[in-house]
Amino acid sequence: MKQYPISKIRNVCLMSHGGAGKTSLAEAILYNTGVLDRFGKVADGTTTTDYDPEEIKRKISISTAMAPCEWKGNKLNIIDTPGYFDFVGEVMEGVRVADAAVIVVSGKSGVAVGTEKAWKYASDRKIPRIVFVNKMDEDNANFYAVLDQLREKFGKAIAPFQVPIKEGEHFVGFVNVVDMQARKFDGQKVVDIPIPAGMEDRVEPVRQMILESVAESSEELMEKYFVGEEFTVEEIHHALRVGVEEGSIVPVLCGSALTNTGVQVLMDAIVEYFPAPDEMGNIIGTKPGSDDTAERKPDGKEPLSALVFKTIADPYVGKLSLFRVFSGTLTADSTVYNPNTDTNERIGHLYVLRGKKQIEVDKITAGDIGAVTKLVNTNTGDTLCDPFNPIVLEGIDFPEPVISLAIAPKAKGDEEKISAGLHRLTEEDPTLKIELNTETHQMLISGLGEQHLDIVVSKLKSKFGVSVDLSIPKVPYRETIRKKVKVEGKHKKQSGGHGQYGHVWIEFEPGETEDLIFEEKIFGGAVPKNYFPAVEKGLRESMLHGVLAGYPVVNLKATLVDGSYHPVDSSEMAFKVAASLAYKKGLEQASPVLLEPIAHVEVIVPDDYMGDVIGDLNKRRGRILGMNPQAGGMQQVVAEVPIAEMFKYATDLRSMTQGRGSFTSKFERYEEAPPNVAQKVIEEAKNNNEE
C-alpha cells in the first residue's frame, strides 16, 4: 500500500451493540474500494475482519481488527471492534487510536445498550461520530422509530442527513436532506432522481432538524435563521463539518451493509466530515519519569511517537504488535525507545494488517497505523519513541475483571502448558488476569464475563493443545474460637533408650489480632525457657488447620501457664507435639466458629432497576449500606455481601439490567458464617477428607 499524507488519512472505529452489522459494513467498505473481489459473509465465516477460528465458529467479533483501504485519494483505516460486552477491552484499544467513530444501529432493533456504551466511549475520548442505521433492507426496519430513539437518548446533536425512500417494503434509495436531492440505488451506484411525490411531509421536519443544528453553530447563522434567510449550500456544509468535528452535530445516515446499499455514501461522508489526524490538535504526553508535559505536532517530520494499542499472540509468527504513529515516521530496521519499560527495541519488518493479511511496507508515517513483529519488552499501551526525544503517550484504560473461575487441566501434568498458554493470552488480552491462590492451591482466571472465559478455554485447546476445566473457586474460609478454656497437652513416649516427654497447660481465648498472640506465665521453671519457642512453633503449625473444616485459624491468644519436663527425655520436638495436642483439645472445647470473607460491593445501575438489584443482593445475604444518586439517572448501591455469593454476579447483574449495570467488589473483612452455611461447609470438608 502506498503511503498517504496525513491530511488524506481517516482513522475510523466501527462501534455498536453486538449483531448490528459492523463486520459486514467493514466488508462492504473493503469490497467498494476494490480490495476484495468477493463479498464475505459473517454467517459463512468468510469476512476479512472476523478471521479467528473462534470468531468463525461463534459468528461474532471477539477482537478488534484492521481493514485499511483507499477511497477517492484517501486512506481509510477502518477499525472493526466487537459489540459484546465481554470484549469491551478490545473496543478500548480501537477507540484509543481512532479519530472518529461510526456507530452502527440496527434499523430493526434500534438503540440498544451497546449503542449507549459506544456513544459514551466516543464522548469520553471526545471524538466525532456518525450514526449509520443499518439493515434498512429488512422487513420491520423503521428508520423514523430509530431516529426518535436516537433523539430521545442523545439529544439535539442527532442530525439525520438522509430520509429513506421505500417502494412497498423495499428500501430503494434516500433523500439527501442537506442538498435536498433524491438518490436511488442502481446496482452498486446511486443515481439522482426527483424527490418522490408525497415525501415532503417526511423530509421537511427532518430538514428543520438539520437547519436548527446549522443555526446553532454560529451567532451569524442563528441571526439568519431567525430572520428567515435561506442558508447557502456552502454555509450548510461548512457548519455541518465544524459541528461534526466539535461533536455538536452527529449525522445519521442509512443503508444496508449486506446488500451494499448506502455504504458508498457513508464512505464519502467519512472523507468529507471526519477530521484527518493533523486536525486533531497536538499530541500531549509526559516526559519519562515525571509529570511534566511533552508535546508533539501530528507531523511526519517531528520526532517519533507511537502507541502500541493491541498485541496478537500468533502461534507461528510469535508476537505481533499493532501501533499508531502519532508523530514522526517509523521505518523498518531502526531502533526505537520504549519509555514504559526503559528499553530499546529493534524494529525489523513493518506491516499493514488487513484482517489476518500482512502487507509489508518500509515505513509508517504520522497518523497511520501499522504492525511489527517480535518486540521483546513492549506490551499493549506502551509508547515507542525517538530515543533522543522521549515521550510517554497516554495508555489505554482497561476495565477491571468482574468474574473469576478456577482453572485446572483435564490431564495430569499439563500445568506447565496451561501456564505458558495463559501467559501468551494475557499478553494479547490485558482484561484477562491470572493469579495463583497460595491458600486454596487453585489457579484463578479472571475476565469480563463467562463468554470471555469460555473463549480463553477454547483458545487454550486450539492454539496451545491443552484441555481444561473451569469451576467455581474455593472460598478461603477461616476459623476462630468464641470462649476461653484451659487444657492440658501431654506427650509421653517410652521406647528403648531416650524417651520423649513434653507436658503443657495452655489457656486459649479469642485474640485481638488475626495472627497468634503467644504469652507465657510460667512460675518456678515448670517448663524451661528454651522450650517456649517450640511450644509457639507447635501452635503456629497447628493453626494452619482448624478443627471444624480444616481452614486456617485466626484471632487466637494462647498463654502457656504450666507444665512439666524431664531432664533427660524432654526435647523441643516433644514440647511441639504436646502443644499441638493441647491445641486440638482446646479448640474443640472453646466453641469454634467458621468465618466467611465479606466483600464491599458498589453497584451502579439505572434507577429503573434499583428494586431488582436490591432484592437480588438481599437474596445473596447482602447488607445494603446506602444508596447515592449519580449523574445520568443512575444510582450507586453500596452493600456488603459474602464472597461465596458473588462468583456469578457479573452474569446475573448483566441479565437483570440488560447490560446497563456495573459493579466493583473488594475484600472487606471476615465475619461469622450463619449456622446453615457453616454446617454445609463443614460437611463438604468432611466428605473431601473421606475421599
Number of C-alpha atoms within 10 A of each C-alpha: 12 8 14 17 17 20 15 20 26 24 26 27 26 30 31 31 24 21 19 28 25 29 29 26 24 24 28 26 27 24 17 20 17 13 15 14 10 13 18 20 17 22 12 10 19 15 20 24 28 28 20 16 14 17 17 18 12 13 16 20 25 24 25 25 26 24 24 27 19 20 18 11 10 17 23 24 22 25 29 31 29 27 29 19 20 19 22 22 23 25 26 20 24 28 28 21 24 24 26 29 27 27 25 30 29 27 27 20 15 22 23 18 16 24 24 17 19 23 20 12 18 24 13 10 14 14 23 25 29 26 25 28 28 30 27 27 20 15 12 12 20 18 23 15 14 19 20 15 15 22 14 11 13 13 11 16 18 24 30 25 22 26 22 24 19 15 8 7 13 12 22 20 25 26 24 19 21 17 13 15 14 21 22 22 16 11 10 12 13 18 11 13 13 11 18 12 7 8 13 11 9 13 18 13 11 20 21 13 18 24 23 15 23 26 22 18 20 12 10 10 21 17 13 13 17 9 9 9 10 12 15 9 11 9 14 20 17 15 21 25 20 17 22 23 22 15 20 20 26 24 25 23 25 29 28 23 25 20 17 21 27 27 24 19 14 20 16 13 16 21 19 12 21 25 24 21 24 21 13 14 10 15 16 14 20 16 16 17 11 8 9 9 13 16 14 18 18 25 22 19 12 16 21 27 29 28 27 26 24 27 26 20 19 14 10 6 10 13 21 18 22 22 24 26 26 29 27 23 22 27 17 17 13 11 16 23 23 25 22 19 12 12 15 19 19 17 17 16 17 21 23 22 19 21 19 14 14 14 13 16 17 13 18 24 25 27 30 28 26 26 23 23 20 16 16 11 13 24 21 21 22 23 28 29 29 21 17 10 13 22 29 24 27 15 17 21 12 16 14 16 18 22 20 27 22 21 21 18 16 13 11 7 9 15 17 11 16 23 13 12 20 21 16 20 21 16 18 22 22 22 21 23 18 18 12 12 14 8 12 13 10 16 19 20 21 20 25 23 20 18 15 19 21 12 15 21 19 17 20 20 15 13 14 16 13 20 18 17 12 17 11 13 18 14 16 15 23 25 28 27 25 17 13 16 18 18 18 18 22 20 20 16 13 10 8 6 6 11 15 20 24 27 25 24 20 25 20 25 22 19 18 12 11 13 14 19 16 18 15 16 9 17 10 7 11 14 23 12 11 10 19 19 14 20 24 23 19 23 23 19 12 20 23 15 16 23 22 22 22 17 22 18 27 22 18 22 21 23 18 21 18 19 21 16 20 13 8 10 16 21 18 19 18 24 30 26 25 26 29 23 21 24 26 18 16 25 26 14 17 18 13 18 23 26 21 22 19 23 22 19 24 20 19 21 23 18 14 12 17 19 9 13 20 18 11 16 20 14 12 17 13 23 17 16 12 10 15 10 14 13 7 8 10 18 20 20 21 21 20 22 24 23 22 18 16 20 16 16 17 21 16 15 21 15 12 14 18 13 19 19 20 16 17 15 17 12 14 15 13 17 16 17 20 13 11 8 12 19 15 11 18 17 13 13 16 14 10 10 10 7 6
